[in-house]
């Protein structure tokens, strides 16, 4: 009996680990449920990236359905999605940027606020500016509160300031049509 138990225990452990790893092969890492869905945007008080005297709070999301797009000039995928976001803006979609600067971290070097603003102007002049305004998440606390793992990420926020959808990765026509557009249409009516 002891021999059978010694044989079955490693076999059961092997099967459990195999099933766990097999499940990971067929999952999409961008498809994860945010714990913030249907909850208000976390509290913040952050400046505009171009004018630090202008301070934004979660109240900026009240009254109008908004896309909150986390981005940075250093992000190649963000540059790829900017033209499509600009098209959405031209269709009347309100988009707010949450600017995420990687180069403020001493491990990556350092940029002055003037350099950051110049980079932003250049990128938006080159690829289109879809943003009503850009919130500057200098310390990345708000990004962490939102569960952001990198850039780009996009949140659909309803007119009461609640997060209704969270997408990791670029927002492109396929993602817009399959995930965002139906909910956006519902929320704007």
N, C-alpha and C positions, 0 to 999 in steps of 0.2 A: 504494500500500500504506500509506503514511504517513497519507493522508487517511482511510482506512478505520479505522486504529487511533485516530486523533483523534476519530472519530465513535463507535466502539465503547466506548472507555474511559469517557466520561461517561455513556453509556447503561447500561453495566454498573454503574457507581457509583450511578446513579439507581435501577436495579432493586433493587440490594442494600439501599439505604436504604429504599426503598418497602416491601420485604418485611419488614424489621426493624420499621418503624413499624406496618405492618399487623398483625403478630403482637401488638404491644402493645395494639391495639384490642380484642382478644378474650381478653386475659388478665385474671385477677382479682388485684389487688394484695394481697388478703388471703391468697391461696393461694401461699405461698412456703415453700420447704423451709428449715427451721431447721438450721443446722450442728450444733446441740446435740442433735438427736433421737437417742435411745438412748444418750445420754451422761449422766453424773451432773450434778446441779445444780452450777454453779460455786461455788467456795468463797466464803463470806461470813461475817461476824460482825456482826450488826446488832441494834439494840435493838427492843423492843416499842414501838409508837407511843404507848401509854398509860403505859408504865412502863419508863423507860430503864435501870433496873437489871436488867431481864430481857433477856438476850442470846440470840439465835437463831443457829444454824449450820445447814448442810445436813442435819445429823442429824435435824432435826425432820420430815423427809420419809420417814425410814426406818420401815418397819413398817406403813404404812397408805397406801393409794392416796389421793392428794390433788390437788385443783385449786389451783393458785397463780394468783390473780387480781390483776393489776396494775391499780390504780385510784387515783382522787383525788376529793376533794369538788368540785373545780372542773370535773370532767369530766361533761358532760351525758349522754353515752352510758352512763357508769358508773352514773348515777342510774337510768337506764331499766332496766339489767340487774339492779340490786340485788333487786327483788322476786322475779325468777325464781331468782336464786342462793339467796335465802332459802328458796324452795320446795325446791330441791335439798338444802339443809342439812336440812330437815325430813324428807326421804326418806333421810337417813343419809349423804349425800355430805360428806366432809370438805373444807372450803374454807379456805384461808389467804390473807390479803390481803398484798400487797406494796404498801404505801402510797407513792405517788409524788406529792410535793408540788411543784407548779410554782411556788408563790409564795415559795419560799426563794431563788429566783434573784433577784439584785439588779435585773435588768432588768424583773422583774414586780412589784417592790415588795418587801415583806418581811412575814413573819408570825412571831410568836413561837410557841414550842411550845404555849403555853397556848391561843392562838387556833386553832391547827391541831387540837388535841384537842377544843376546843369545837365546831368545824365538823364533825369526825368524829362526835361524839356526836349532834349535831343531825341530821345526814344519816342515820345508822343508826337513830336513834329514829323518824325520819319514814318511811323506806323499807324498813326491815328490816335485821337484822344477820346475814348469812350466815357470818361469819368466826369460826373457832375462835380466831384471834388475828390481829393485824396487825403485820407487820414494817415498820419505818420505814427506808426507803431514802433517807436524808437527802442523801447526795451523788450519788445515782443510779448509783453504780458497779455495783451488782448488776444493775440494770435494763440497763445497757449490756452487761454480761457475758452477760446472757440474750438480747441482741439486740432489746430492747424499743424500739419506735419511738414509742410514745405509750400512751395509755390509752383504753379497756381492752384488755388482752391477757390470755389465759388459757393456762396450761400444765397438762397432765395429767402428773402425776409418779407413777411406780409405787412399790411398797412398798420397792424397793431404792434409791430416790432418783434414778432415771433419768428424764429428760424423754422422754415418749412422744408428746406431741402439743403443738403450739403453734398457737394461734388468735389472729389479729389482728382486733379488733372485739368487738362485744358477744356475750355468750353468751346465746342465746335458745332457746326450745323447738325451733325448726327446726334450729339448729346443734347443739344437744345431741343430738337424735335422729339426725341424719345423720352427725355426726363423732365426738362424744364417747361417747355411750351404748354403742355396740358394743364399743369398746376398753375402756371403764370396766368393763363387764360381764365381759369376758375377764380383765381384771387383778384383779378382786375375787373371782374363783372359784378 
